[in-house]
Amino acid sequence: MKLYKVLNKNLTSPFRAFQYEIGKEYVCENFDDSDVECSNGFYATELEGLPYSLRPDRKVFEVEVSGKNKKFNQYKWRWEKQTIIREVPEEELKELLKSENEKMEYNLYESCFPIHPLKLKPLEVEEQDIENLKRWASVRDSVRDSVWASVRDSVWDSVWDSVWDSVWDSVWDSVWDSVWDSVWAYMSSLFPNIKKWEYIDHKEGENPFQPCIDLWRRGFIPSYDGKTWRLHSGENAKIFYELKS
């Protein structure tokens, strides 16, 4: 049976520092088929399990698994025998994830490869961006409680970790709180099947946090220091627009 495994670039496990080799069969002599998680055995998942461990500095490998096995959920599947077959090229992986999206209730592709707004090509601020900034300023206070209550399920922690680990190094202390809220808004866009968001009045079927999502996807991150709203863009988070509150 062929599954997928996330490893560091040097083929070590990101969790146990175990060194793997491509083409070598590994057999766990003391395989644990109990309900104890993270015990003896070799782990692999289907594509749906990748957000749990895939990060920008890691690679995905195709593996052959066999023998005894213990499946806990989509993220943890323990096997007695495992062989690393090959590294899955990034472009191939992206196509696989996009095709899998049709079966999912959330955006699996962007959960693994989230949009990083500050790595997009900076754009000139347009009137629609300013309007979105104003609309975002009016709803941002409810975003955390709303998204948390609406999305909280078995996939939340893994998707959150994947997205946050991809953008955290671009967050600076002075606007941490504002950027944090923007991440929550972007996260909401990965769950298009949610038609009614908790703790906020909005038209059913519409995402009330869409103004920030639109800014994010255009390459802008809004920040607020208590007096002024700003739109940042580019790798150096340059200020492209300011709006006094």
Backbone torsions as a table, in degrees:
resi	resn	phi	psi	omega
1	MET	NA	133.9	-178.4
2	LYS	-100.6	129.0	177.3
3	LEU	-133.3	-165.6	-177.4
4	TYR	-129.4	149.6	-177.9
5	LYS	-139.6	137.9	177.8
6	VAL	-98.1	127.5	178.5
7	LEU	-132.8	162.6	170.7
8	ASN	-67.4	166.3	-177.7
9	LYS	-59.4	-28.3	-179.7
10	ASN	-90.9	15.0	178.1
11	LEU	68.6	25.1	172.1
12	THR	-98.7	153.4	177.2
13	SER	-70.3	134.9	178.4
14	PRO	-72.3	-7.3	-176.9
15	PHE	-110.6	-34.7	-176.4
16	ARG	-123.7	1.6	178.4
17	ALA	61.0	21.1	177.7
18	PHE	-72.6	134.6	-177.9
19	GLN	-90.9	122.8	177.7
20	TYR	-104.2	160.0	172.7
21	GLU	-128.8	141.8	177.7
22	ILE	-70.9	133.4	177.1
23	GLY	89.7	-7.7	-178.8
24	LYS	-96.0	131.9	177.4
25	GLU	-84.1	131.2	177.6
26	TYR	-109.8	131.8	-179.2
27	VAL	-123.1	126.1	178.4
28	CYS	-89.3	109.2	-176.3
29	GLU	-71.2	-25.9	180.0
30	ASN	-117.3	47.4	-178.3
31	PHE	-54.8	135.6	-178.3
32	ASP	-104.3	112.9	178.2
33	ASP	-100.6	18.7	178.6
34	SER	-81.3	-176.6	179.1
35	ASP	-86.0	6.4	178.6
36	VAL	-75.6	119.9	179.7
37	GLU	-78.5	158.0	177.9
38	CYS	56.5	42.5	179.2
39	SER	-109.0	-162.3	-172.6
40	ASN	-68.1	127.9	-179.4
41	GLY	146.0	175.5	-178.6
42	PHE	-113.1	133.7	-171.2
43	TYR	-103.2	142.7	176.6
44	ALA	-156.8	161.3	-177.7
45	THR	-141.7	171.6	167.0
46	GLU	-81.0	177.7	-177.2
47	LEU	-56.4	-35.2	-177.1
48	GLU	-61.8	-22.9	-177.5
49	GLY	-86.5	-4.3	-173.8
50	LEU	-66.4	-34.3	-179.3
51	PRO	-57.8	-23.1	-179.0
52	TYR	-59.7	-37.3	-172.3
53	SER	-129.9	-11.8	-178.2
54	LEU	-74.1	125.1	179.2
55	ARG	-134.7	165.9	-175.0
56	PRO	-56.2	-27.4	-176.8
57	ASP	-98.7	16.2	-178.8
58	ARG	-123.0	165.3	-177.8
59	LYS	-123.5	157.1	177.5
60	VAL	-107.0	135.0	-179.1
61	PHE	-123.3	144.3	173.2
62	GLU	-84.8	134.4	-177.4
63	VAL	-130.6	154.7	173.3
64	GLU	-105.4	126.9	-178.7
65	VAL	-123.6	152.6	179.2
66	SER	-163.0	177.7	178.4
67	GLY	82.3	-157.6	179.7
68	LYS	-64.1	151.1	177.6
69	ASN	-152.5	157.8	178.5
70	LYS	-139.6	114.5	-179.7
71	LYS	-102.6	124.8	179.2
72	PHE	-95.7	-46.5	178.6
73	ASN	-163.8	-169.2	-178.2
74	GLN	-66.9	-15.5	-177.1
75	TYR	-99.5	-21.5	-175.1
76	LYS	-130.4	111.5	179.2
77	TRP	-137.3	112.3	-173.4
78	ARG	-98.8	136.3	-176.8
79	TRP	-128.1	153.1	178.2
80	GLU	-77.5	-38.8	-176.4
81	LYS	-127.0	142.9	-178.5
82	GLN	-154.5	139.1	176.0
83	THR	-130.1	127.4	175.7
84	ILE	-77.6	117.6	-175.9
85	ILE	-88.8	-51.6	-176.4
86	ARG	-166.3	160.5	170.8
87	GLU	-79.7	136.9	177.5
88	VAL	-88.0	115.8	179.7
89	PRO	-56.3	146.1	-173.9
90	GLU	-57.7	-43.2	-178.5
91	GLU	-65.5	-37.8	176.2
92	GLU	-65.0	-42.1	179.5
93	LEU	-62.0	-42.2	-179.9
94	LYS	-61.8	-41.1	178.5
95	GLU	-66.2	-38.9	177.6
96	LEU	-61.7	-43.6	-179.0
97	LEU	-67.2	-39.6	178.8
98	LYS	-63.0	-41.2	179.7
99	SER	-68.2	-30.2	179.8
100	GLU	-75.6	-21.3	-178.4
101	ASN	-55.1	-33.6	-176.9
102	GLU	-63.1	-23.6	-178.1
103	LYS	-93.3	-11.2	-172.0
104	MET	-96.3	160.3	173.2
105	GLU	-97.2	8.2	176.7
106	TYR	-147.9	171.3	-176.1
107	ASN	-83.9	91.6	-178.3
108	LEU	-64.3	-39.1	-178.2
109	TYR	-60.1	-52.3	-178.3
110	GLU	-74.4	-17.5	173.4
111	SER	-67.3	-31.4	178.6
112	CYS	-91.7	-33.6	-179.8
113	PHE	-127.7	71.0	-177.4
114	PRO	-66.1	151.4	175.3
115	ILE	-71.3	127.9	175.5
116	HIS	-105.7	103.7	-172.0
117	PRO	-59.4	-32.8	-176.7
118	LEU	-78.9	-4.0	176.1
119	LYS	-103.4	-0.2	174.4
120	LEU	-82.3	159.4	178.5
121	LYS	-66.1	125.4	-179.7
122	PRO	-57.9	140.4	-179.8
123	LEU	-117.6	159.4	173.2
124	GLU	-73.6	140.7	179.4
125	VAL	-70.5	129.3	179.6
126	GLU	-108.7	168.5	-179.1
127	GLU	-57.8	-36.7	179.9
128	GLN	-65.7	-33.8	177.0
129	ASP	-65.2	-41.5	178.8
130	ILE	-64.9	-42.1	178.2
131	GLU	-63.5	-40.9	177.9
132	ASN	-64.8	-36.4	177.9
133	LEU	-63.6	-43.3	179.3
134	LYS	-64.3	-42.6	179.6
135	ARG	-66.5	-38.4	178.6
136	TRP	-64.3	-38.9	179.7
137	ALA	-59.8	-26.0	-176.8
138	SER	-87.7	-13.1	-176.5
139	VAL	-122.3	-9.4	-170.9
140	ARG	-62.2	-29.6	-177.0
141	ASP	-62.1	-22.7	-176.7
142	SER	-99.4	-3.1	-168.5
143	VAL	-65.2	-42.2	-175.2
144	ARG	-65.3	-52.4	-179.1
145	ASP	-62.0	-39.0	-176.6
146	SER	-67.2	-50.1	-178.1
147	VAL	-66.9	-41.5	179.4
148	TRP	-58.5	-47.4	-177.2
149	ALA	-71.2	-30.3	-175.5
150	SER	-84.7	-32.7	-171.9
151	VAL	-101.0	-23.4	-170.7
152	ARG	-47.3	108.3	176.2
153	ASP	-160.3	-163.6	-172.3
154	SER	-66.8	-19.5	-177.2
155	VAL	-96.5	-13.3	-170.3
156	TRP	-56.8	-53.6	-173.9
157	ASP	-59.2	-43.4	-178.4
158	SER	-67.8	-42.4	179.2
159	VAL	-66.6	-43.2	178.4
160	TRP	-59.3	-48.4	-178.4
161	ASP	-60.2	-40.6	-179.2
162	SER	-63.7	-47.9	-179.4
163	VAL	-66.4	-47.7	-175.9
164	TRP	-64.5	-40.8	179.8
165	ASP	-63.7	-21.7	-179.7
166	SER	-83.8	-18.1	-175.4
167	VAL	-122.2	-11.1	-169.9
168	TRP	-60.6	-32.6	-176.1
169	ASP	-70.4	-9.2	178.0
170	SER	-99.8	3.8	-179.6
171	VAL	-91.4	133.2	-179.4
172	TRP	-114.6	147.3	-168.9
173	ASP	-53.7	-38.6	-172.4
174	SER	-66.8	-23.3	-179.6
175	VAL	-125.2	22.2	-176.7
176	TRP	-51.7	-48.8	-174.1
177	ASP	-62.2	-42.4	-179.1
178	SER	-66.2	-44.2	-178.8
179	VAL	-67.4	-37.4	176.7
180	TRP	-55.5	-45.2	178.6
181	ASP	-62.2	-36.3	179.1
182	SER	-64.9	-36.9	177.3
183	VAL	-63.1	-41.9	177.4
184	TRP	-59.7	-42.8	179.8
185	ALA	-62.9	-47.3	179.0
186	TYR	-60.2	-40.3	178.7
187	MET	-57.4	-38.0	-178.7
188	SER	-61.5	-29.4	-178.2
189	SER	-71.3	-14.8	-179.4
190	LEU	-83.7	-1.5	-179.4
191	PHE	-124.9	68.4	-174.1
192	PRO	-66.7	-15.4	-179.1
193	ASN	-76.6	-12.4	177.6
194	ILE	-79.0	117.6	-176.6
195	LYS	-100.5	-20.1	179.3
196	LYS	-133.2	118.8	-177.8
197	TRP	-94.7	136.7	-176.4
198	GLU	-68.2	152.1	169.2
199	TYR	63.9	20.2	177.2
200	ILE	-152.7	136.3	177.8
201	ASP	-80.3	129.9	177.9
202	HIS	-163.6	164.1	177.5
203	LYS	-70.7	127.3	-177.5
204	GLU	-59.0	134.8	-179.1
205	GLY	96.1	-12.0	177.7
206	GLU	-107.5	143.9	177.3
207	ASN	-87.5	116.9	-177.2
208	PRO	-66.5	-14.7	-178.6
209	PHE	-101.3	15.6	-178.1
210	GLN	-59.1	-34.1	178.7
211	PRO	-55.9	-43.3	179.1
212	CYS	-71.4	-37.1	178.0
213	ILE	-60.6	-43.7	179.1
214	ASP	-62.0	-41.2	177.4
215	LEU	-62.7	-45.8	-179.3
216	TRP	-57.2	-46.8	-176.2
217	ARG	-72.9	-17.0	174.3
218	ARG	-90.7	-5.0	177.4
219	GLY	100.9	17.7	179.5
220	PHE	-115.7	137.8	170.7
221	ILE	-115.6	122.6	177.0
222	PRO	-81.2	144.6	173.9
223	SER	-133.8	159.8	-178.6
224	TYR	-146.2	129.2	-178.4
225	ASP	-107.1	14.5	-178.4
226	GLY	98.7	-17.8	180.0
227	LYS	-128.4	-34.9	-173.0
228	THR	-132.7	133.9	170.9
229	TRP	-90.6	142.5	179.7
230	ARG	-136.0	152.1	171.4
231	LEU	-111.5	122.6	-179.8
232	HIS	-108.5	148.4	177.8
233	SER	-154.8	159.1	179.6
234	GLY	84.9	163.4	-174.9
235	GLU	-60.7	-26.4	178.6
236	ASN	-95.3	10.9	178.7
237	ALA	52.2	43.9	179.7
238	LYS	-62.0	142.1	177.7
239	ILE	-78.6	120.7	-179.4
240	PHE	-103.6	-18.0	-178.3
241	TYR	-160.5	145.9	176.6
242	GLU	-129.7	143.6	179.9
243	LEU	-138.9	116.3	178.7
244	LYS	-72.3	135.9	180.0
245	SER	-87.1	NA	NA
